[in-house]
Amino acid sequence: PQVAESLLVKADVCRFEGLREYVYLVLNFFAFYGYAACILVYYFQNEEAQPSFMRTVLLHLPNADADWLGNAVGDFMWTVEPIVILGSPLVAQSITKDTKKKEKVA
């Protein structure tokens, strides 16, 4: 029983770590998309001559708005990511502590 409970705790921690990696992927995808919008606006400055797929990529926003919003999204995502990185050990530790408390009660 002790080994099984230990493995269940480790499984919960691994599940949390996998979820955390998925959150990193999503955050970095949006950061990449935001900063890529800034680059695209720089190279396609003439809004009237932009191809239709470029307008779609920029969410049909004017260049100035797409540049500002892309930069804001990238900065926000790269602000949230360190918070997730710094907070994740606390969450992982609380998962193991909750399980140890349940063991003492039982």
Summary of the structure (lengths in Angstrom):
residues: 106
radius of gyration: 21.7
end to end distance: 12.1
largest distance: 70.4
contacts: 271
relative contact order: 0.15
helix: 89%
strand: 0%
